[in-house]
Structure formats: C-alpha cells, structure tokens
Amino acid sequence: MDLEMLEFRASVMQKIRAFFIKKGFLELDTPALSRDLIPETCLEVFKTEYIKPWTEEKIPLYLVPSPEIYIKKIISQHKKDVFQISKCYRNIESVGNIHSPEFTMLEYYKMNASYMDTARLTEELFNELLPPKPDAGQPDPFSYMRPPFYHLRIDDAFKQYAGFALSSCPESVDLARHARELGLEESKDNPFESWAWDDLYELILVHCVEPHLPKDIPVMLMDYPAKVPCLAQEFYKNGMYWKERFELYCAGIELCNCYSEETDPKKIKKYFEDESEQKKKFARIQHETDENYWKIFEGFPKCSGNAIGVDRLIALLSGHKTIESVLPFLL
C-alpha cells in the first residue's frame, strides 16, 4: 500500500472517531481474546490457548469475530452510547475482493433507539465521511453511497427480483418450489425439499435478490424474516414474523448489519441454546459458550446496534470495489 492510501485510511478512522465523540459516544477498547463467544452458526472462529506459567495449564481462548460480546456487558452495566473500532477475526474466509479473515469493524450502539434511529445516524456518518455533494447538474461520483438511503423491505425485494413474496412462503416446501422454478442448482442426493427454510431463503437471496439490487444508490434492505435467527426485535406483518434489522448495500457491496437489539432475557437464553446446539452439530471449530450470558439482559436498555465493515467502507470512499487496495497487508 502506498503512503497516500495509508494517509487516506488514517483520515477516515479519525473522522469516524471525531463523529461519534462529538455526539457523546464513549469509545471502547475491548479484548480480542475471549474464553467464550456468542454462538453464530453463520461463521467460523479462530481457536488458540493460553498456557499458564509454572503449571502449564492450557486455557482455550478464541479470537472475537465481533466485540459485541464485551460491548453488551458494558451497556448492561452503564447504559451509555458507545462505539468501537476494532480488529475482528473469522475463520474459513476467502482472502481478497471483499473478505479477509482479519478485518476492521466499527460497532456502535445508541440507547433508547430503534433500527430506524440508527439508519438516520448512519446517514449522518456517511454525510460526514463523503466529500460535499456537487452543484446541481453536475455528476456525483459518490451517488452509490450518498444519503438518503433507499428503504426496501426484504419481502418486497423478493417479490421484485425473485418473483414472489417471502410472506407467501411460510413453509420450506414453498421456497423449494420457487428455487427450482428459478433454475437454481440442486443435486439428486440433496433435493430442495430436504433443505431447511432458512437455507433456501439464503440461496435465493444470494443468487436472485442481492445481485439485482440497485447499484447507483445506497439500498437499505430491511425487515428480515424471523425464521433466520438473530438477536433483533421481532414484529408480525403479512402473516409472518419479521426482525427489526437492516443491511446496507452500496454499489452492490454489503456494508453493515443493524438491529433493534433484543432485550428479553428468555428469548436470548433460547437463542444461545438453539445456536449452541447447531454449532455442536455443524461447526468446524467448536467454541465455548457462556450459559449465563443471558442474565446481563435483566434490565438491559432499549437500544440499537450497527456493525460496519471499515475496510469495505474505506474501499468505496476511495473509489475501489475491493478491499485489497486499502489493506496495508494481505495474508
């Protein structure tokens, strides 16, 4: 990486910090190693160990895929707006394009806020990071990430780009039929009828919806199906349960993932139990889970959290579509 890009990367980091500090957010600096992690079946982790001196006792540790596990402990105790820019680690990731096993994450949580409040806050952040908008009639080279964000419910996105509404498909057999009609590949040994609902949903989302999202404006894909587990607030509409969640796409690249955070201890306990069971069955790298983590949500404040991939953000701000050019080093 040349000096100019190193300086640009540093300037973006400085602007992000200045933005949140000005708004009264507390900057956190939590550990990269943890004895246990939040179970998430969608990702794999790095495992290492701490060897105690003298006794040679070995304690399993894990590189955090996100600082969320520590940030929420601080929110539970202090109930304050917070942000953190940190290195995160996800195993079995490709290197290059828009992925790296080690990457930089920005996470921020606002108290007494929903995902729509965070959407507005994120628009403010983007306006702070982007150069001024050109005069009327002049082309805008950053139109693909210039606020306001275009709001598109995922139910409508499926209807527009896959030809059917998710709300019309409560059972996996319904999605299996659509997947076959869309010409998606299946094997004789593993027909679509044997797939879980969320796996079929992900297949159609990746192959038929995401590639067709507008690339000349920022798209906020929102209100995800509750059948895809995550720690976001839930609501009922059009015969299905949905999550108060959005992901932001700029130039077709997913930049962030935001929730109205789930605060019900019972629901979080069940999420941990269900996801832990799935991890035990399918994860390549097993990790410990804190069975009592749900207890920090007794009295947890209403809040919304967002996680932005900083390397992707810097790439787009510098006019690139991949992260290779903005990472100081590649594995």
C-alpha positions in Angstrom: 0.0 0.0 0.0 1.3 3.4 -0.9 1.6 6.3 1.5 -1.3 8.2 0.0 -3.7 5.3 0.8 -2.3 4.9 4.3 -3.0 8.5 4.9 -6.5 8.2 3.5 -7.2 5.2 5.6 -6.0 7.1 8.7 -8.1 10.1 7.9 -11.3 8.0 7.6 -10.6 6.5 11.0 -10.0 9.9 12.5 -13.3 11.2 11.0 -15.2 8.3 12.4 -13.9 8.8 15.9 -14.5 12.5 15.8 -18.1 12.0 14.6 -19.0 9.7 17.5 -17.1 11.6 20.1 -18.8 14.8 19.1 -22.1 13.1 19.6 -21.2 12.0 23.1 -20.5 8.3 22.4 -17.9 6.6 24.7 -15.1 4.9 22.7 -14.4 1.4 24.0 -11.4 -0.8 23.7 -12.4 -4.4 24.5 -10.2 -7.6 24.3 -9.6 -9.5 21.1 -9.4 -12.8 23.1 -12.3 -14.4 24.9 -12.9 -17.6 26.9 -16.3 -17.9 25.2 -18.3 -16.4 22.3 -21.8 -15.7 21.2 -22.9 -18.8 19.1 -23.5 -17.9 15.5 -24.0 -20.7 13.0 -23.2 -18.4 10.0 -19.5 -18.1 10.9 -16.4 -20.0 12.0 -13.9 -18.8 14.5 -10.2 -19.0 15.4 -9.2 -21.0 18.4 -6.0 -20.6 20.4 -4.9 -21.2 24.0 -3.3 -19.5 27.0 -0.6 -21.6 28.7 -0.2 -20.6 32.4 3.4 -20.3 33.6 4.6 -22.8 36.2 1.5 -25.1 36.0 1.5 -25.4 32.2 -2.3 -25.4 32.4 -3.9 -24.7 29.0 -6.9 -22.4 28.8 -8.9 -22.4 25.5 -9.3 -18.9 24.1 -11.0 -17.6 20.9 -10.4 -14.5 18.7 -13.5 -12.5 18.7 -15.5 -12.3 15.4 -17.0 -9.1 16.8 -16.6 -7.0 20.0 -20.3 -7.4 20.7 -19.8 -10.0 23.4 -17.9 -7.4 25.5 -19.7 -4.3 24.4 -23.1 -5.6 25.6 -21.6 -6.4 29.1 -20.6 -2.7 29.3 -24.0 -1.5 28.0 -25.7 -3.7 30.6 -23.8 -2.1 33.4 -23.5 1.6 32.3 -26.4 2.1 29.7 -24.4 4.5 27.6 -24.0 5.2 23.9 -20.8 3.5 22.8 -18.6 2.8 19.8 -15.5 0.8 19.0 -13.2 0.4 16.0 -11.5 -3.0 16.4 -9.9 -5.9 14.6 -12.1 -8.9 14.2 -11.4 -12.5 13.1 -13.4 -15.0 11.2 -12.1 -18.3 10.0 -12.6 -20.1 6.7 -13.0 -16.8 4.9 -11.6 -16.1 1.5 -8.8 -13.5 1.1 -9.3 -10.5 -1.2 -12.2 -9.0 -3.0 -14.5 -8.0 0.0 -13.4 -10.7 2.5 -10.4 -11.1 4.9 -10.0 -13.5 7.9 -8.8 -10.4 9.8 -10.7 -7.2 9.2 -11.6 -3.9 10.9 -15.1 -3.4 12.3 -16.9 -0.3 13.5 -19.7 -1.1 16.0 -21.9 1.5 17.7 -24.9 1.3 20.0 -27.3 4.0 20.7 -29.6 3.9 23.8 -33.3 4.4 23.6 -33.1 3.9 19.8 -34.5 1.5 17.2 -33.0 0.4 13.9 -34.6 3.4 12.1 -32.9 5.8 14.5 -29.6 4.0 13.7 -30.4 4.3 10.0 -30.6 8.1 10.4 -27.4 8.2 12.5 -25.6 6.2 9.8 -26.8 8.6 7.1 -25.2 11.4 9.2 -22.0 9.4 9.5 -21.9 8.9 5.7 -22.5 12.6 5.1 -19.6 13.4 7.4 -17.2 11.0 5.5 -18.3 11.8 2.0 -17.0 14.9 0.1 -19.6 17.7 -0.5 -22.3 17.0 -3.0 -21.6 18.5 -6.4 -23.6 21.5 -7.7 -26.9 20.8 -9.3 -26.5 19.4 -12.8 -23.0 18.0 -12.0 -22.4 14.2 -11.8 -21.9 12.8 -8.3 -19.2 10.2 -8.3 -20.5 9.0 -4.8 -24.2 8.7 -5.7 -23.9 4.9 -4.8 -23.4 5.8 -1.2 -24.9 9.3 -0.8 -27.8 9.5 1.7 -30.7 9.3 1.9 -30.7 5.5 1.8 -33.4 3.8 -0.3 -35.5 1.7 2.0 -36.6 -1.7 0.6 -38.3 -4.3 2.7 -36.9 -7.8 2.0 -40.4 -9.1 1.4 -40.8 -6.6 -1.4 -37.2 -7.3 -2.7 -38.1 -11.0 -3.1 -41.3 -10.1 -4.9 -39.4 -7.6 -7.2 -36.3 -9.7 -8.0 -37.3 -13.3 -7.4 -40.9 -13.1 -8.5 -42.6 -14.0 -5.2 -43.1 -12.5 -1.7 -41.5 -14.3 1.2 -44.7 -13.7 3.2 -46.4 -16.2 0.8 -43.9 -18.9 1.7 -44.4 -19.9 5.3 -43.1 -23.5 4.7 -39.8 -24.7 3.3 -41.7 -26.6 0.5 -42.9 -23.3 -0.8 -39.4 -21.9 -1.1 -38.2 -25.2 -2.6 -40.7 -24.9 -5.4 -39.6 -21.3 -6.2 -35.9 -22.2 -6.0 -36.5 -24.9 -8.7 -38.6 -22.5 -10.8 -35.8 -20.0 -10.6 -33.4 -22.6 -12.1 -31.1 -22.8 -9.0 -28.8 -25.8 -8.9 -29.7 -28.8 -6.7 -28.4 -32.3 -6.5 -30.3 -35.6 -6.7 -28.8 -36.6 -3.4 -29.9 -33.3 -1.7 -33.1 -32.1 -3.3 -34.5 -28.7 -2.3 -37.4 -30.4 -0.3 -34.8 -31.7 2.2 -33.4 -28.2 2.8 -34.3 -26.0 5.8 -36.3 -22.9 5.2 -33.5 -20.5 6.1 -31.0 -22.3 3.8 -33.4 -22.0 0.9 -34.0 -18.4 1.8 -30.3 -17.7 1.8 -29.8 -19.4 -1.5 -32.4 -17.3 -3.3 -31.3 -14.1 -1.5 -27.7 -14.6 -2.7 -28.4 -15.7 -6.2 -31.6 -13.9 -7.2 -32.0 -10.8 -5.0 -28.7 -9.3 -3.9 -27.2 -9.3 -7.5 -30.2 -7.2 -8.7 -30.3 -4.6 -6.0 -29.7 -1.1 -7.4 -26.0 -0.2 -7.5 -26.3 3.6 -8.2 -27.9 4.4 -4.9 -27.4 3.1 -1.3 -30.0 0.4 -0.6 -31.2 -0.4 3.0 -32.6 -3.9 2.8 -34.8 -4.1 5.9 -37.2 -6.3 8.0 -35.6 -9.7 7.7 -37.6 -12.9 8.3 -37.7 -14.1 11.9 -37.1 -17.7 10.6 -33.4 -16.6 10.2 -32.3 -16.4 13.9 -30.7 -13.2 15.1 -30.8 -11.1 18.3 -33.1 -8.4 16.9 -36.6 -7.3 18.0 -39.5 -9.1 16.4 -42.8 -7.9 14.9 -45.7 -9.5 13.0 -46.9 -8.5 9.5 -48.4 -10.1 6.4 -48.9 -13.4 8.2 -45.2 -13.8 9.2 -42.8 -12.7 12.0 -40.0 -10.4 11.0 -36.9 -8.8 12.6 -36.2 -5.1 13.0 -33.0 -5.4 11.1 -31.4 -3.8 8.1 -28.3 -4.4 6.0 -26.9 -1.6 3.8 -25.7 -2.2 0.3 -23.6 0.3 -1.6 -22.5 -0.4 -5.2 -23.9 -3.9 -4.5 -21.5 -4.4 -1.6 -22.9 -5.2 1.9 -21.5 -2.7 4.3 -23.3 -3.1 7.6 -25.8 -5.1 9.7 -28.1 -3.3 12.2 -30.6 -4.5 14.7 -33.1 -3.1 17.1 -31.4 -5.1 19.8 -33.3 -8.0 21.5 -33.5 -7.3 25.3 -35.7 -10.2 26.5 -33.5 -12.5 28.6 -35.7 -15.5 27.9 -35.5 -15.1 24.2 -31.8 -14.6 24.4 -31.3 -17.7 26.5 -33.3 -19.7 23.9 -31.2 -18.2 21.1 -28.0 -19.2 22.8 -29.3 -22.7 23.5 -30.6 -23.3 19.9 -27.5 -21.8 18.2 -25.1 -23.7 20.5 -26.8 -26.9 19.6 -26.4 -26.2 15.9 -22.8 -25.2 16.4 -22.1 -28.6 18.1 -23.5 -30.4 15.1 -22.0 -28.4 12.2 -19.2 -26.1 13.2 -15.7 -26.9 12.0 -14.2 -25.1 15.0 -16.1 -25.6 18.3 -16.1 -22.9 20.9 -17.3 -22.4 24.5 -20.5 -20.5 25.2 -21.4 -18.7 28.4 -24.6 -20.3 29.5 -25.3 -17.4 31.9 -24.7 -14.6 29.3 -28.5 -14.1 29.0 -28.5 -12.8 32.6 -26.9 -9.5 31.6 -30.1 -8.7 29.8 -32.1 -8.4 33.0 -32.7 -4.7 32.9 -30.9 -4.2 29.6 -31.9 -0.9 28.0 -33.7 -0.5 24.7 -31.0 0.2 22.1 -29.9 -0.3 18.6 -26.6 -1.5 17.4 -24.8 -1.4 14.0 -21.7 -3.1 12.7 -19.9 -1.6 9.6 -17.0 -3.3 7.7 -14.5 -0.5 7.8 -12.2 -1.9 5.1 -15.2 -2.1 2.7 -16.2 1.4 3.7 -12.8 2.8 3.0 -12.6 1.0 -0.3 -15.8 2.6 -1.5 -14.8 6.0 -0.2 -11.6 5.8 -2.2 -13.3 4.7 -5.4 -12.4 1.0 -5.2 -14.8 -2.0 -5.3 -12.4 -4.5 -3.5 -10.5 -4.3 -0.2 -7.1 -5.4 -1.5 -6.1 -1.8 -2.3 -7.0 -0.5 1.2 -5.5 -3.2 3.4 -1.9 -2.4 4.5 -1.1 -6.2 4.4 -2.8 -9.3 2.9 -2.5 -12.8 4.3 
